[in-house]
Amino acid sequence: MEFTIQKSIELGVSLITPLFSERCGVKLDSERLNKKLQQWQKIAIAACEQCGRNRVPEIRPAMDLEAWCAEQDEGLKLNLHPRASNSINTLRYRLNASAC
């Protein structure tokens, strides 16, 4: 997750929401999750310093995939999977729709 946060920020991501899915192998209690969020925030700050960004992206608390998809948000939502039936290249034709 740390590498993903670092590289995402260097590429210009403005918001990161860690997701728990049905088959997620990670089970963290609230204390450990809070420590992880603090660690990820430090990584975000370091990544901003590395690439010269002057705004630190928001790293939201982790949530379930279903709750994330159900959020009423106008922005593009990406959930990448290595065996997905659609590739990221198909998004250029659907920029006005949420990809979830």
C-alpha positions as CSV (number, residue, x, y, z in Angstrom):
1,M,0.0,0.0,0.0
2,E,2.9,2.4,0.8
3,F,4.3,2.0,-2.7
4,T,0.9,2.5,-4.3
5,I,0.3,5.7,-2.3
6,Q,3.7,7.1,-3.1
7,K,3.4,6.5,-6.9
8,S,-0.2,7.6,-7.1
9,I,0.6,10.9,-5.5
10,E,3.6,11.4,-7.8
11,L,1.2,10.8,-10.7
12,G,-1.2,13.5,-9.5
13,V,-3.9,11.7,-7.5
14,S,-5.8,14.1,-5.2
15,L,-7.7,11.6,-3.1
16,I,-7.0,8.1,-1.9
17,T,-9.5,5.8,-0.2
18,P,-8.2,2.4,1.0
19,L,-10.8,-0.3,0.4
20,F,-11.8,-3.5,2.2
21,S,-13.4,-6.1,0.0
22,E,-15.0,-9.4,0.6
23,R,-11.8,-11.4,0.1
24,C,-9.5,-8.8,1.6
25,G,-6.9,-10.6,3.8
26,V,-6.1,-7.6,5.9
27,K,-8.0,-7.3,9.2
28,L,-7.0,-4.3,11.3
29,D,-8.5,-3.1,14.5
30,S,-9.2,0.6,14.9
31,E,-5.9,1.4,16.7
32,R,-3.7,-0.3,14.0
33,L,-5.8,1.3,11.3
34,N,-5.2,4.8,12.8
35,K,-1.5,4.1,12.9
36,K,-1.6,3.0,9.3
37,L,-3.4,6.2,8.3
38,Q,-0.8,8.3,10.0
39,Q,2.0,6.3,8.3
40,W,0.3,6.7,4.9
41,Q,-0.1,10.5,5.5
42,K,3.7,10.7,6.2
43,I,4.3,8.8,2.9
44,A,2.0,11.2,1.1
45,I,3.9,14.2,2.4
46,A,7.3,12.7,1.4
47,A,5.9,11.9,-2.1
48,C,4.7,15.5,-2.4
49,E,8.2,16.8,-1.5
50,Q,9.8,14.3,-4.0
51,C,7.7,15.5,-6.9
52,G,7.3,19.2,-6.0
53,R,3.6,19.2,-5.3
54,N,2.4,21.9,-3.0
55,R,-0.8,20.2,-1.9
56,V,-0.9,17.0,0.1
57,P,-3.7,14.7,-1.2
58,E,-6.3,13.5,1.3
59,I,-6.0,9.9,2.5
60,R,-9.5,8.9,3.7
61,P,-10.2,6.3,6.3
62,A,-10.6,2.8,4.9
63,M,-14.1,1.7,3.9
64,D,-16.0,-1.2,2.3
65,L,-16.0,-1.4,-1.5
66,E,-19.8,-1.4,-1.5
67,A,-20.0,1.8,0.5
68,W,-17.3,3.4,-1.7
69,C,-19.3,2.6,-4.9
70,A,-22.5,3.9,-3.4
71,E,-21.1,7.3,-2.5
72,Q,-22.8,10.1,-4.3
73,D,-19.8,11.7,-6.0
74,E,-19.5,13.2,-9.4
75,G,-15.8,12.4,-9.8
76,L,-14.4,9.4,-11.7
77,K,-13.9,6.4,-9.4
78,L,-11.3,3.8,-10.4
79,N,-10.9,0.4,-8.8
80,L,-8.1,-1.4,-10.7
81,H,-7.9,-5.2,-10.9
82,P,-5.3,-7.2,-12.8
83,R,-7.9,-9.6,-14.3
84,A,-10.6,-7.1,-15.1
85,S,-12.6,-7.5,-18.3
86,N,-12.2,-3.9,-19.2
87,S,-8.9,-2.1,-19.4
88,I,-8.1,1.4,-18.3
89,N,-7.8,2.3,-22.0
90,T,-11.6,2.1,-22.4
91,L,-12.1,4.9,-19.9
92,R,-11.3,7.7,-22.4
93,Y,-14.7,7.0,-24.1
94,R,-16.6,7.1,-20.8
95,L,-15.1,10.0,-18.9
96,N,-18.5,11.3,-17.7
97,A,-19.5,8.0,-16.1
98,S,-18.2,6.5,-12.8
99,A,-16.1,3.4,-13.4
100,C,-16.8,1.1,-10.5
